Amino acid sequence: MMKTGPRFLKDRCVLLTGASSGIGRDLALQIAPHGARLLLVARSQQPLNQLAEELLALGAGSAIPIVGDITDPATRAAAISRVQQDWGNLDLLINNAGVSAHGRFADNDEQTLRKILEVNFFACTELTRLALPLLTAGRDPMIVNVGSILGHRGLPHNSEYCASKFALRGWSEAIRPELARKQIDLLLVSPGTTETNFFDHLISKQGNSPWGKQKAIPSAQVAQQIIRAIQKRRHEIYPNWRGHALVLLNRFCPRLVDAIMSRYG
Ligand SMILES: NC(=O)c1ccc[n+]([C@@H]2O[C@H](COP(=O)([O-])OP(=O)(O)OC[C@H]3O[C@@H](n4cnc5c(N)ncnc54)[C@H](OP(=O)(O)O)[C@@H]3O)[C@@H](O)[C@H]2O)c1
């Protein structure tokens, strides 16, 4: 039967990727006071350890860092076996880790494209595949996939990233009804530009972005909207209204958006 009341985070078991900075870190900081137990995945050991200490001080039931590259099957297996061993089930899987590159498609290479797809898409699909039996045994379980506005509208100089986030969106839509049969919800989050170090972590940068710096919203605000959406059982959110406006404009006037974009190619 479909659940309709609010989803509670109290004492829940949460597996969060990309927890060492930005949106993931803010999510962890806002989930911890609910007394949730968190397993945190990223490559940077020191920020993860420091975050784990902060989360315990904020009231997390536990905070366990798993240091590793999420594209490595061994890291995913280690995270899942730790969930199995410590909790026996999983209530919330948050696929948040992500990377990007800037530059024209012709100036980037196959390696960059494959790397971005590995982090932003395949790591999510394969971690989810491993997590499904644990989620099925979870309490009011949910998967949160952090996509992007660029998973709704392709932008020049971001082709690799757009491809990865379009793939994530299509896959999320396709599996949502499959998961519903198992009582697992799926929330797709499509942030617009957010104040994080994301743009300092680009794996390749060929020239400057033609639109310069975009107006960004704080990552704590994005995290707050994600938590509200988890509690309200939403299927999709667009945390930045400017990004949402672009998605709507593209839906109703795609030729106009094509014409605007062609100026930047
Ligand atoms: N910032 C924006 O404007 C924006 C807009 C739309 C969508 N998003 C999406 O929001 C999500 C979070 O990004 P953010 O803005 O918070 O950027 P961020 O501060 O750079 O955080 C990215 C996180 O992903 C982790 N990560 C990256 N590659 C990884 C790998 N191979 N294995 C494990 N962890 C990895 C990073 O940790 P380590 O480096 O320690 O591994 C870090 O914790 C991403 O999916 C991004 O696509 C961001």
The ligand as an ORCA input file, in Angstrom:
! r2SCAN-3c Opt
* xyz 0 1
  N      27.568     22.674     -7.713
  C      26.707     22.778     -8.692
  O      26.542     23.871     -9.298
  C      25.863     21.609     -9.090
  C      24.785     21.821     -9.978
  C      23.989     20.752    -10.363
  C      24.258     19.488     -9.870
  N      25.302     19.283     -9.017
  C      25.557     17.904     -8.561
  O      25.609     17.874     -7.145
  C      26.400     16.764     -6.729
  C      27.372     17.226     -5.652
  O      28.261     18.178     -6.204
  P      28.807     19.428     -5.375
  O      28.357     20.657     -6.054
  O      28.546     19.264     -3.940
  O      30.378     19.313     -5.727
  P      31.655     18.984     -4.834
  O      31.759     19.912     -3.681
  O      32.778     18.910     -5.800
  O      31.321     17.537     -4.254
  C      31.440     16.383     -5.033
  C      31.563     15.192     -4.105
  O      31.679     14.004     -4.903
  C      32.794     13.271     -4.439
  N      33.385     12.514     -5.540
  C      33.754     12.952     -6.764
  N      34.303     11.966     -7.478
  C      34.270     10.868     -6.681
  C      34.692      9.528     -6.853
  N      35.250      9.115     -7.999
  N      34.524      8.665     -5.834
  C      33.973      9.082     -4.661
  N      33.533     10.326     -4.452
  C      33.693     11.215     -5.443
  C      33.762     14.330     -3.889
  O      34.619     13.762     -2.920
  P      36.174     13.432     -3.112
  O      36.733     14.431     -4.059
  O      36.679     13.485     -1.714
  O      36.181     12.032     -3.661
  C      32.786     15.270     -3.207
  O      32.464     14.804     -1.921
  C      27.090     16.230     -7.992
  O      26.418     15.066     -8.444
  C      26.894     17.350     -9.008
  O      26.841     16.859    -10.344
  C      26.114     20.313     -8.620
*
